[in-house]
Amino acid sequence: MADIVVIGAGQAGASLIARLRKDGFDGSIALIGEEPSPPYQRPPLSKAYLLGEMELERLYLRPHHYYQEVGVDLRLGQPAQRIDRDARLVHLDGEAISYDTLVLTTGSVPRRLPDAIGGDLDGVHVVRDLADADAMGPRFGSGARVLIVGGGYIGLEAAAVAARKGLQVTVIEMSERILQRVAAPETSDFFRALHRAHGVDIREGVGLERLLGEGHVTGALLSDGTRIEADFVIVGVGIAPCTGLAEAAGLEIDNGIKVDAEGRTSDPAIWAAGDCASFPYNGVRLRLESVPNAIDMAECVAGNIMGAGKGYVPQPWFWSDQYDVKLQMAGLNLGYDRVVSRPGSDARSASFWYYRGDDLLAVDAMNEPRAYMVGKRLIDAGKSPPAAAVADPGTDLKSLLR
């Protein structure tokens, strides 16, 4: 028996239990994770960890002894099998844990290539968890040929690591441009030029027909009829919310586990937070895939479990590290109709400001921390500076905050 059972030992689950204890919750808590490792950071898996610049221990969000010290029953390597809502039981392999309150922080899962086009070949990888990074790490030897399927942030981060390690890198993106789903053409142009300057072969508007090889991947046939050779493949074609348990339990699903403004699912005894949850926002349902959202939403839900009654209002921000460029993003660019470009201090820096009419929606800042900071503060405050002032390199950005 546990007063609160949390399924999903990732960033959201770890943040939720920490906030519960910080806010004085003294009941019993069980945290169930399907991986054998305690909660850890995922973003470095495709960056510093894959480069060998971050050790395993530094990935962990908390030292292992923390969970015992705060009285959390940490169940690792024990994936939840089923939720019995009537009996309020979570079934594990050979055991069931009862709950008063259940929280789903199940995260998301990477989309994989179908077996019919070679997705089951050895040497085909995704980047989502520690096991994925450990499996592909030994393949990053200088001179190896890697094909990256998908020109989103995960694919481009992996491409940057591979190029830095001396691999021959090809990125294919079936859309017209890389980052098309998440960024403006200006941001796509910036990162295309950056990767090509590092020798990466980027092919846009080209899909994957099938992978080649018997047992192990040896190459690929592309939709334009060309063939390329590859020693291994990294698939970065997006992620999907992990909703299987919730759906099987009869909870409402709408682009993720459907929750209300406070984080409750269609069952008042069950809450959800993080990548797996979709919540109401400005008249639509939104699901955010980011570490800040996982932390902020989980902490909000923790407070609401304890009676805060506070609606979740996201203040989105994201980041990506590629080569010596740090991209920082603030806001949501949904519905933008123009982009205002502001030059940076050198060729490796710039910022792009997304507007809908006269309203500032979001900012992409490459090696421009001041532009990011000012943009985020403006967006969080609901302020929109004149586009002409933003575009003028003579404008002191801090003056826009007045």
C-alpha positions in Angstrom: 0.0 0.0 0.0 1.2 3.5 -0.9 -0.7 6.8 -0.4 0.8 8.0 -3.7 2.1 5.7 -6.5 4.0 7.4 -9.3 4.5 5.4 -12.6 7.5 6.7 -14.5 10.9 7.4 -13.0 12.0 10.1 -15.4 12.4 13.9 -15.0 8.7 14.5 -14.2 8.4 11.6 -11.7 11.5 12.7 -9.9 10.4 16.3 -9.8 7.0 15.4 -8.5 8.2 13.3 -5.5 10.8 15.9 -4.6 8.2 18.7 -4.6 5.8 16.5 -2.5 8.4 16.0 0.2 9.5 19.6 0.0 6.0 20.8 0.5 5.5 18.6 3.6 3.7 15.5 2.3 4.5 12.9 4.8 2.5 9.9 3.5 4.0 6.9 1.7 5.3 7.2 -1.9 6.2 4.5 -4.4 8.1 5.5 -7.6 8.0 2.8 -10.3 10.5 2.8 -13.1 11.0 0.3 -15.9 14.7 1.1 -16.3 17.2 -0.3 -13.8 18.8 3.2 -13.3 17.5 5.8 -10.9 16.0 9.0 -12.5 18.5 10.7 -14.8 18.9 13.5 -17.3 18.0 12.6 -20.8 19.2 15.6 -22.9 22.9 14.8 -22.4 22.4 11.4 -23.9 22.6 12.8 -27.5 25.2 15.4 -26.5 27.8 15.3 -23.7 27.3 11.7 -22.7 27.6 10.4 -26.2 30.7 12.5 -26.7 32.2 10.9 -23.6 32.3 14.3 -21.8 29.8 13.4 -19.0 30.1 10.4 -16.7 27.2 8.2 -15.8 27.1 9.4 -12.2 26.6 13.0 -13.4 23.5 12.0 -15.3 21.6 11.0 -12.1 19.2 13.7 -11.0 19.7 12.7 -7.3 22.1 10.3 -5.7 20.6 6.8 -5.1 20.5 7.3 -1.3 18.3 10.3 -1.6 15.2 8.2 -2.2 15.7 6.2 0.9 16.4 9.4 2.9 13.1 11.0 1.9 11.2 7.8 2.4 10.4 6.9 -1.3 10.0 3.2 -2.2 12.0 3.2 -5.4 11.0 0.3 -7.7 13.5 0.1 -10.5 13.4 -2.4 -13.4 9.8 -3.1 -12.6 7.5 -1.9 -15.4 3.9 -1.5 -14.5 1.8 -4.1 -16.3 -1.8 -2.9 -15.6 -3.9 -0.4 -13.6 -7.0 -1.6 -11.9 -8.9 1.6 -11.3 -11.8 0.0 -9.4 -9.5 -1.7 -6.9 -6.9 1.1 -7.1 -4.1 -1.3 -7.8 -1.0 -1.1 -10.0 0.0 -4.5 -11.1 3.7 -5.2 -11.5 5.2 -8.6 -12.5 3.9 -10.9 -9.7 2.9 -8.1 -7.3 0.3 -5.4 -7.0 0.6 -2.0 -5.1 -2.5 -0.3 -3.9 -2.8 3.5 -4.0 -5.0 6.4 -2.8 -3.6 8.6 -5.5 -1.9 7.6 -8.8 0.3 9.8 -10.9 1.3 8.9 -14.5 4.7 10.4 -15.6 5.3 7.8 -18.2 7.0 10.2 -20.7 7.3 9.4 -24.3 8.7 6.7 -26.6 10.7 7.2 -29.9 9.1 6.5 -33.2 10.9 3.6 -34.9 11.2 2.5 -38.5 8.9 -0.3 -39.5 10.5 -3.8 -39.7 9.3 -4.0 -43.3 11.8 -1.3 -44.4 14.7 -2.6 -42.3 13.9 -1.1 -38.9 14.7 -4.4 -37.2 18.3 -4.7 -38.7 21.2 -4.6 -36.3 22.9 -1.2 -36.2 19.6 0.8 -36.3 19.4 3.0 -33.2 17.1 5.5 -31.6 18.2 8.0 -28.9 15.9 8.0 -25.9 17.3 6.2 -22.9 20.6 5.2 -21.4 20.6 1.8 -23.0 20.2 3.4 -26.4 23.2 5.7 -25.9 25.3 2.8 -24.5 24.4 0.6 -27.4 25.4 3.1 -30.1 28.4 4.7 -28.3 30.9 2.1 -29.5 30.0 2.7 -33.1 31.2 6.3 -33.0 34.7 5.5 -34.3 36.5 7.9 -36.5 35.8 7.3 -40.2 32.6 5.3 -39.6 29.6 6.1 -41.9 26.4 7.1 -40.1 23.0 7.8 -41.7 20.7 9.9 -39.6 17.0 9.7 -40.5 15.2 12.8 -39.5 16.4 16.4 -39.4 14.9 17.5 -36.0 16.8 18.5 -32.9 17.6 14.9 -31.8 18.9 14.0 -35.3 21.0 17.2 -35.6 22.5 16.9 -32.1 23.5 13.3 -33.0 24.9 14.6 -36.3 27.0 17.2 -34.4 28.4 14.6 -32.1 29.3 12.2 -35.0 30.9 15.0 -37.0 33.0 16.1 -34.0 34.2 12.5 -33.6 35.3 12.3 -37.2 32.5 10.2 -38.7 31.1 10.6 -42.2 27.6 11.9 -41.6 24.6 12.0 -43.8 21.2 13.4 -42.6 18.1 12.9 -44.6 14.9 14.8 -44.0 11.7 14.0 -45.9 10.2 17.5 -45.4 11.4 20.5 -47.5 13.8 21.6 -44.8 15.4 20.5 -41.5 13.5 21.6 -38.4 10.4 22.4 -40.5 8.0 21.2 -37.8 9.5 23.2 -35.0 11.3 26.3 -36.3 11.2 29.1 -38.9 13.1 28.9 -42.2 15.7 31.3 -40.8 16.6 28.9 -38.0 16.7 26.0 -40.5 19.1 28.0 -42.7 21.3 28.8 -39.8 21.7 25.2 -38.7 22.0 23.8 -42.3 24.9 26.1 -42.9 26.5 25.2 -39.5 26.3 21.5 -40.2 27.6 21.7 -43.8 30.5 23.8 -42.5 31.4 20.7 -40.4 31.2 18.4 -43.4 27.7 16.9 -42.8 25.8 15.9 -45.9 22.3 17.2 -45.4 19.6 16.0 -47.9 16.2 17.6 -47.6 13.0 16.6 -49.4 14.3 13.1 -49.5 12.7 10.2 -47.7 13.9 6.7 -46.8 12.6 3.9 -49.1 14.3 1.1 -47.2 17.4 0.1 -45.3 19.8 -2.4 -46.9 21.6 -5.3 -45.4 21.3 -8.9 -44.3 21.1 -9.0 -40.5 23.2 -5.8 -40.1 22.4 -2.5 -41.9 24.9 -1.7 -44.7 23.2 1.3 -46.4 19.9 2.8 -47.6 17.8 3.3 -50.7 16.3 6.8 -50.7 13.1 8.0 -52.2 14.9 9.7 -55.1 16.5 6.4 -56.1 20.0 7.1 -54.7 21.8 4.6 -52.5 24.2 5.4 -49.7 26.4 3.2 -47.6 26.2 3.3 -43.9 27.8 1.4 -41.0 25.0 2.3 -38.7 21.8 4.3 -38.6 20.3 6.7 -36.1 16.5 7.3 -36.3 15.2 10.7 -35.1 11.7 10.9 -36.5 9.9 12.1 -33.4 8.4 10.7 -30.2 5.0 9.7 -29.1 3.4 10.0 -25.7 3.5 6.8 -23.7 -0.2 6.3 -23.1 -0.6 2.5 -23.3 -1.3 2.0 -19.5 -3.7 4.9 -19.4 -5.5 3.8 -22.5 -5.9 0.2 -21.3 -7.2 1.5 -18.0 -9.9 3.4 -19.9 -8.6 7.0 -19.2 -9.4 9.6 -21.8 -6.7 10.1 -24.5 -6.3 13.2 -26.6 -2.8 13.6 -28.1 -1.6 12.2 -24.8 -3.3 11.5 -21.5 -6.0 14.1 -21.3 -5.9 16.2 -18.1 -7.7 19.2 -16.8 -6.0 22.5 -16.0 -4.8 21.1 -12.6 -3.4 17.8 -14.0 -6.3 15.5 -13.2 -7.2 12.8 -15.7 -10.7 11.6 -16.3 -10.4 9.5 -13.1 -10.2 12.0 -10.2 -7.8 9.6 -8.3 -5.3 9.7 -11.2 -3.1 12.6 -12.3 -0.6 12.9 -15.1 2.4 15.2 -15.9 5.2 15.7 -18.4 5.6 14.5 -22.0 2.7 12.0 -21.7 0.0 14.6 -20.7 -2.0 17.0 -22.8 -3.5 20.0 -21.0 -5.8 22.9 -21.9 -4.0 26.1 -23.0 -5.6 29.2 -24.7 -8.6 27.2 -25.9 -6.7 24.3 -27.4 -5.0 21.2 -26.0 -1.2 21.3 -25.8 1.4 18.7 -25.1 5.0 19.9 -24.6 8.1 17.6 -25.0 10.7 19.3 -22.8 12.6 19.1 -19.6 11.3 22.4 -18.3 7.7 21.3 -18.9 8.3 18.0 -17.2 9.6 19.8 -14.1 7.1 22.7 -14.0 4.0 20.6 -14.7 5.1 17.9 -12.2 5.6 20.5 -9.5 2.2 22.0 -10.2 0.5 18.6 -10.0 2.3 17.9 -6.7 0.9 21.1 -5.3 -2.6 20.3 -6.5 -2.5 16.9 -5.0 -2.0 18.7 -1.7 -4.9 21.0 -2.4 -3.3 24.1 -4.1 -6.0 24.2 -6.8 -3.7 26.0 -9.2 -4.1 25.7 -13.0 -0.9 24.9 -14.9 0.3 27.8 -17.1 3.4 26.9 -19.1 6.3 29.3 -19.6 8.0 27.3 -22.4 11.7 27.3 -23.0 13.9 24.8 -24.8 17.5 24.4 -25.7 19.8 22.5 -28.1 23.6 22.3 -28.2 25.3 21.6 -31.5 29.1 22.1 -32.0 29.9 25.4 -30.4 26.4 26.8 -30.8 23.9 27.0 -28.0 20.4 27.4 -29.2 18.0 28.8 -26.6 14.3 29.0 -27.4 11.6 30.9 -25.4 7.8 30.8 -26.0 5.7 28.9 -28.5 5.8 29.9 -32.2 2.4 28.4 -33.0 0.5 30.6 -35.5 3.4 33.0 -36.2 3.0 35.0 -39.4 6.4 36.7 -39.6 9.9 36.4 -38.3 12.1 39.3 -37.4 15.9 38.7 -37.7 18.4 40.3 -35.4 22.1 40.0 -36.2 24.4 38.6 -33.6 27.8 39.6 -32.5 29.5 37.3 -35.1 28.7 34.7 -37.8 27.9 32.0 -35.2 25.2 34.1 -33.5 21.8 35.5 -34.3 18.3 35.7 -33.0 14.9 35.2 -34.7 11.8 36.7 -33.2 8.4 35.2 -34.0 5.4 37.5 -34.3 1.7 37.1 -35.0 0.7 40.5 -36.0 2.2 42.8 -33.4 2.3 40.1 -30.7 5.7 38.5 -29.8 5.2 34.7 -29.5 8.7 33.2 -29.3 12.4 33.7 -29.8 15.2 31.5 -31.1 18.6 32.7 -30.0 21.8 31.2 -31.2 24.8 32.1 -29.0 22.9 35.2 -28.0 22.0 34.7 -24.3 21.0 38.3 -23.8 18.4 38.1 -26.7 17.1 34.9 -25.1 16.9 36.4 -21.6 15.2 39.6 -22.8 12.8 37.7 -25.1 11.8 35.2 -22.4 11.1 38.0 -19.9 9.0 39.9 -22.5 7.0 36.8 -23.4 6.4 35.8 -19.8 5.2 39.3 -19.1 3.0 39.4 -22.1 4.8 42.3 -23.7 5.6 42.8 -27.3 8.2 45.3 -28.5 8.0 46.9 -31.9 9.4 44.6 -34.5 11.5 47.5 -36.0 13.2 48.1 -32.6 14.1 44.4 -32.4 15.5 44.3 -35.9 17.6 47.4 -35.3 21.1 46.2 -34.2 21.5 49.6 -32.5 18.7 48.9 -30.1 19.8 48.1 -26.6 17.8 44.9 -25.9 17.4 45.7 -22.2 15.7 48.9 -23.2 12.8 46.8 -24.5 12.0 45.6 -21.0 11.1 49.1 -19.8 
